[in-house]
Amino acid sequence: MKLNAIEKALMNNPARAVLQRRYEAALLRRLGGRVAGKRVLEIGCGRGVGTEIIFERFGAGEVHAFDLDPDMIDQARRRLARYLPNRLKLYVGDGAAIDEPDASFDAVFDFAIIHHIPNWKDAVAEIARVVKPGGKFYFEEVTEHALGRWFYRTFLEHPQSQHWFNKEKFVAELERHGIVVGENLVERFFGDFIIGVGRRSRSNNVEN
Ligand SMILES: C[S@@+](CC[C@H](N)C(=O)[O-])C[C@H]1O[C@@H](n2cnc3c(N)ncnc32)[C@H](O)[C@@H]1O
């Protein structure tokens, strides 16, 4: 689901960009390393700060990035004009039905978007489908612990509580689709946020 006006203001904000650049990117890089020269997908790219980080801090060669909200894609297009069209493809798309071929990316990045998708397990299945065997999934996510807080319930809009996840549910769903996280994950702020990197195993078997 798209962000409401309050969350959009919180996200499209210099403080969020500083946090993403200085803290989240550094932690993700420590957990998963760079993706130098690689082909990367970013889901829910918002106004494109994460995409910039994937080029500048992670060294990606080519990035495809999409968001459900056309207004976000317009903002990202302006921010990232220097990478278009040779190294970047930007488009409106849905993380629960990713418009990309199977096993076509070396890495997928998720900066806080999957908790916005009611059928979040479909997004996990789609990520596992498009990442190459041996490829990586970098994620920063917001858990049910945060979404249940008064501030989130009062001011922000998210899927209903039956669609929320915690660390265990999220990791179990990734691992069911062959994305192994193991200990490569940290919890922050009393478990409100999880930041980690999984690696797609080489087999395609989904455990039921
Ligand atoms: C919390 S914001 C994060 C934006 C950006 N990744 C960042 O870290 O600043 C979540 C983003 O996911 C997008 N979004 C929500 N549901 C989506 C979906 N089903 N598919 C793709 N993008 C989605 C929203 O429009 C929004 O830009």
Ligand as a Chemical Component Dictionary entry (heavy atoms), coordinates in Angstrom:
data_LIG
# 
_chem_comp.id                   LIG 
_chem_comp.type                 NON-POLYMER 
_chem_comp.pdbx_formal_charge   0 
_chem_comp.three_letter_code    LIG 
# 
loop_
_chem_comp_atom.comp_id 
_chem_comp_atom.atom_id 
_chem_comp_atom.alt_atom_id 
_chem_comp_atom.type_symbol 
_chem_comp_atom.charge 
_chem_comp_atom.model_Cartn_x 
_chem_comp_atom.model_Cartn_y 
_chem_comp_atom.model_Cartn_z 
_chem_comp_atom.pdbx_ordinal 
LIG C1  C1  C 0  8.488  3.141  4.118  1  
LIG S1  S1  S 1  8.650  3.553  2.428  2  
LIG C2  C2  C 0  10.349 3.268  2.106  3  
LIG C3  C3  C 0  10.812 3.989  0.871  4  
LIG C4  C4  C 0  12.309 3.848  0.600  5  
LIG N1  N1  N 0  12.665 2.463  0.317  6  
LIG C5  C5  C 0  13.091 4.379  1.773  7  
LIG O1  O1  O 0  13.694 3.585  2.492  8  
LIG O2  O2  O -1 13.116 5.609  1.966  9  
LIG C6  C6  C 0  7.850  2.201  1.617  10 
LIG C7  C7  C 0  7.802  2.359  0.105  11 
LIG O3  O3  O 0  7.234  1.163  -0.440 12 
LIG C8  C8  C 0  6.314  1.525  -1.452 13 
LIG N2  N2  N 0  5.369  0.406  -1.585 14 
LIG C9  C9  C 0  4.346  0.066  -0.776 15 
LIG N3  N3  N 0  3.747  -1.045 -1.201 16 
LIG C10 C10 C 0  4.426  -1.446 -2.299 17 
LIG C11 C11 C 0  4.302  -2.536 -3.201 18 
LIG N4  N4  N 0  3.319  -3.452 -3.056 19 
LIG N5  N5  N 0  5.175  -2.649 -4.211 20 
LIG C12 C12 C 0  6.148  -1.713 -4.391 21 
LIG N6  N6  N 0  6.326  -0.654 -3.585 22 
LIG C13 C13 C 0  5.468  -0.522 -2.546 23 
LIG C14 C14 C 0  5.700  2.833  -0.997 24 
LIG O4  O4  O 0  5.126  3.566  -2.056 25 
LIG C15 C15 C 0  6.926  3.497  -0.388 26 
LIG O5  O5  O 0  7.638  4.243  -1.340 27 
# 
loop_
_chem_comp_bond.comp_id 
_chem_comp_bond.atom_id_1 
_chem_comp_bond.atom_id_2 
_chem_comp_bond.value_order 
_chem_comp_bond.pdbx_ordinal 
LIG C1  S1  SING 1  
LIG S1  C2  SING 2  
LIG S1  C6  SING 3  
LIG C2  C3  SING 4  
LIG C3  C4  SING 5  
LIG C4  N1  SING 6  
LIG C4  C5  SING 7  
LIG C5  O1  DOUB 8  
LIG C5  O2  SING 9  
LIG C6  C7  SING 10 
LIG C7  O3  SING 11 
LIG C7  C15 SING 12 
LIG O3  C8  SING 13 
LIG C8  N2  SING 14 
LIG C8  C14 SING 15 
LIG N2  C9  SING 16 
LIG N2  C13 SING 17 
LIG C9  N3  DOUB 18 
LIG N3  C10 SING 19 
LIG C10 C11 SING 20 
LIG C10 C13 DOUB 21 
LIG C11 N4  SING 22 
LIG C11 N5  DOUB 23 
LIG N5  C12 SING 24 
LIG C12 N6  DOUB 25 
LIG N6  C13 SING 26 
LIG C14 O4  SING 27 
LIG C14 C15 SING 28 
LIG C15 O5  SING 29 
# 
